[in-house]
Amino acid sequence: MAPRKPRRSTTKGESRAPKVSAPHSTAEIPSVPSKSKIVPVELQQLLLNIFKNTFRENYNSKLSGLIQQTKQHLFSREFNKAFGSEDLREAYAVRWSPSRALAYTQIFYNLTPLTRRLVSDCGEGFGNPEHGPTDQPQDALANAQNAAKDAEDSRGKSNRIVCIGAGAGAEIVALGGYLSLLSNRPVSGTQEAISQDEGLDRTISPQRLEITAIDIADWGSVVDRLQSNVTAAPPLSQYASAEAKAANSALIGATAMVLNFVKQDVLSMAMDQMPAIFADALLVTLMFTLNELYTSSMSATTNLLLALTMLLPAGALLLVVDSPGSYSTVSVGKTSDGNGQSTKNYPMQWLLDHTLLESAAIGSSKNASAERQWEKLESQDSEWFRLPSELRYPIELEDMRYQMHLYRRL
């Protein structure tokens, strides 16, 4: 199957399947936030290649039918059917996860609090995450010695990231791409962009990431295969030159990412299960998942967010990415002819702010002057991620529109 250009569409990112909206000009909605750092096209293509290599056997005559079947189940919100077989799960990962992985990579790349934490934890040469890079100049020998010491000190350590609803693998590949941007093994053409990032030194790689992916469906095989291709060199033709073979390498090192998949309905997770997963997390993500959780049960989702408030350490980040506008509202109440009860729609962002910035504070203090438990670091109501026209992939992909909110535990 010949590679195709990703489609330049105006498809909105939805909970599971995109819906097409009326066209918007780039003047109305910018492709990226102001001052946003762009992931190099070379790296974006490598991330697409990971999906292509992982699912190379799936690009066949059956794929179109499986995608259409998945679309129909998603449109009907029959998630158990949409993700009920390995064939359908793989079709979803082939069709929707690649473009989301590219968008998520850019989102991670622009999370300065996360970058500072990961890079500064490698040692003194990377500066203090609260006060910025070190101001004292170092000669080349001293810098090399510090880098070696930091690499030795960081060996065996990990930073835990918990991705709720991450079964389809987009977050896994995106974190691999993000880690490669932070490492000392940049993709060709990316070093200049990396060196401009907040003045942070890039002499050594950050610590490895320990990722826990939680999903209600059985995505274990999908995420394991994607993680294997993130940490392994891509396959080469038997006719590849010796030079090509020598230059061939994995996106990140084999030990840079540790993955644990948990098949679990996070809303029914017992409280005694949660500390082992969340207690020391650096980052928790809810990517196109929170609105689904609210729709399933607003009370259970609120309890989950309050539980995260109790479990996450100070400084931990919570990242929420979801569909923008009317695609991300929660209906409360049901219309009834008998009692006149009416349905009210609440924006997901409002519910999230209310829980974290108000209810969490009230619930954590018996005093009238409750202390804040979270601060909101960043909020974007509607952004576009647009696929570069140079990218190639066996089937058509679509641009992604999203809202994004970042919170830090106090």
Stockholm file with secondary structure:
# STOCKHOLM 1.0

chainA/1-410         MAPRKPRRSTTKGESRAPKVSAPHSTAEIPSVPSKSKIVPVELQQLLLNIFKNTFRENYNSKLSGLIQQTKQHLFSREFNKAFGSEDLREAYAVRWSPSRALAYTQIFYNLTPLTRRLVSDCGEGFGNPEHGPTDQPQDALANAQNAAKDAEDSRGKSNRIVCIGAGAGAEIVALGGYLSLLSNRPVSGTQEAISQDEGLDRTISPQRLEITAIDIADWGSVVDRLQSNVTAAPPLSQYASAEAKAANSALIGATAMVLNFVKQDVLSMAMDQMPAIFADALLVTLMFTLNELYTSSMSATTNLLLALTMLLPAGALLLVVDSPGSYSTVSVGKTSDGNGQSTKNYPMQWLLDHTLLESAAIGSSKNASAERQWEKLESQDSEWFRLPSELRYPIELEDMRYQMHLYRRL
#=GR chainA/1-410 SS CCCBCCCCCCEECCSSSCEECCCCCTTTSCSSCTTCCCCCHHHHHHHHHHHHHHTGGGCSTTHHHHHHHHHHHHHTTCHHHHTSSHHHHHHHHHHTHHHHHHHHHHHHHTCHHHHHHHHHTTCGGGCBTTTBSCCSCCCHHHHHHHHHHHHHHHTTCEEEEEEETCTTSHHHHHHHHHHHHHSSCCCTTCHHHHHTSTTCCCSSCCCEEEEEEEESSCCHHHHHHHHHHHSSCCCCCTTCCHHHHHHCCCSSCTTSEEEEEEECCGGGCCTTTHHHHHTTCSEEEEESCHHHHHHHCHHHHHHHHHHHHHHSCTTCEEEEEECCGGGGEEEESCCCTTTCCCCEEEEHHHHHHIIIIIIHHHHTCSSSSCCCCEEEEEEEEEEEECCCTTCCBSSCCCCEEEEEEEEEEC
#=GC SS_cons         CCCBCCCCCCEECCSSSCEECCCCCTTTSCSSCTTCCCCCHHHHHHHHHHHHHHTGGGCSTTHHHHHHHHHHHHHTTCHHHHTSSHHHHHHHHHHTHHHHHHHHHHHHHTCHHHHHHHHHTTCGGGCBTTTBSCCSCCCHHHHHHHHHHHHHHHTTCEEEEEEETCTTSHHHHHHHHHHHHHSSCCCTTCHHHHHTSTTCCCSSCCCEEEEEEEESSCCHHHHHHHHHHHSSCCCCCTTCCHHHHHHCCCSSCTTSEEEEEEECCGGGCCTTTHHHHHTTCSEEEEESCHHHHHHHCHHHHHHHHHHHHHHSCTTCEEEEEECCGGGGEEEESCCCTTTCCCCEEEEHHHHHHIIIIIIHHHHTCSSSSCCCCEEEEEEEEEEEECCCTTCCBSSCCCCEEEEEEEEEEC
//
